[in-house]
Amino acid sequence: MAAGSLVFYAIADFNFIWLLIAATIFNYVLANSIFERKKEYLIISICFDIMLLLICKIFGQAYIKGFLPIGISFYTFKMISYQIDIYKGIISEKPDFIRTITYFIMFPQITSGPIMRYNVFCENTLLDNNEDKKGWKDNFSYYFDQIEDGLRYFIMGLSMKVLIADHLAMGWKEIGTIGYSSVSTPLSWFGAVIYSLNLYFDFWGYSLMAAGIGVMIGFPFVINFDHPYSSKSVAEFYRRWHITLGSWFKDYVYIPLGGSRQGKGKTIRNLFMVWVITGFWHGVTFNFILWGGILFLLICIEKFILGKLNVAGKIIGRLNVLVLIPITWVIFAISNASDLISYLGRMFPFFGIGESINYLDISKFVGNYGCYVIAGLLLLIPTFYDYINKNRKNTIFSIVFLGLFWICVYSMSNAVGNPFMYLRF
């Protein structure tokens, strides 16, 4: 699997395969000393991984176009969690070279996650050398069932990506082509919905595809999204959105800083650190830092003010998710400050800056992209998706999945593909 993963990465980003190999070997070598509880080696490894990420982020996004290795944020975070878990004794066995390398560069997850923990990785029965253990080695039926079930998850994710996210991406690009200062207020809000659903189904689709491949090759299913738009607050939204990243920040940043155990002041400080780092993790441009800062403020308001309002606080929290989250995604999406101001001016037409140039422009977009928005909104309903997931092994659903797969193939063969959005992170 390690060799296959290297080939997979080389096809996607051959210019930086050497960096992945060097970082992997360096971290493995240090892991052997960290296993002996040598803290100085833990510090060296963490500093190395952080500096590697910072250098690539800063140069790749601010100075040298193309100097951003695919998936570097994901595999450096896996390396950091691996070293800390070894030092804490959570990983009880001394690092094995092949298993460690395979974990760092595992092909379904290396480009866009999810960020699997090493202990979960080791639950793969194919990696177990115990020949007496009942698993894929001795049970062909079980092996076949896993492949079949993983393929279902893969098709579900592929359908979200190709049939919903890619079409919505065209809508968002079309708005950019028109010009953010030239859209009407209704279209600017519709565009915020389009981008929000595009990002969600692009990344949720990838996560399901990666998890499905993982199931096919023996790993447990990794949940990375849990109906975030049904959340009752922004904080809950981000506990359900990109779950593996959120839990990483909680376990390796927020809790080590003290979490919420040391009073209001330090809790605010710790939340601030988490969200500044989260913003920077996504990119070094101003919009990502602003995005992280706004989410920090919203979560603090919910935690220290709305939390005391009982029913009213819950209602406002729900509105925050349905209204403010799409607005923050607009900030996330538009890196140019003047473009961002223009777009927000269209969304909030105060003092004339949002006056509509063509107030009927939304009718065209609703006609072209409304069906994809409706499909996305249906999948936001937990009951709707959970019904599909629960009955995914049903014969009728299997036939539907087969049909969806070939529709996706046809769609991809007749259109220019859109790369996964989180590849640039």
Buried (B, 14 or more C-beta within 10 A) or exposed (E): BBEEBBEBBBEBBEEBBEBBBEBBBBBBEBBBBBBEEBEEBBBBBBEBBEEBBEEBBBBBBEEEEEBBBBBBBBBBBBBBBBBBBBBEEBBEEEBEEEBBBBBBBBBBBBBBBBBBBBEBBBEBBEBBEEEEEEBBBEEEEBBEEBBEBBBBBBBBBBBBBBBBBBBBBBBBEBBBEBEBBBBBBBBBBBBBBBBBBBBBBBBBBBBBBBBBBBBBBBBEEBEBBEBBBBBBBBBBBBBBBBBBBBBBBBBBBBEEBEBBEEEEEBBBBBBBBBBBEBBBBBBBBBBBBBBBBBBBBBBBBBBEEBBEEEEEBBEBBBEBBEEBBBBBBBBBBBBEEEBBBBBBBBBEBEEEEBEBEEEEBBEEBBEEBBEBBEBBEEBBEEEEBEEBEEEBEEEEBBEBBEEBBEBBEEBBEEEEEBEBBBBBB
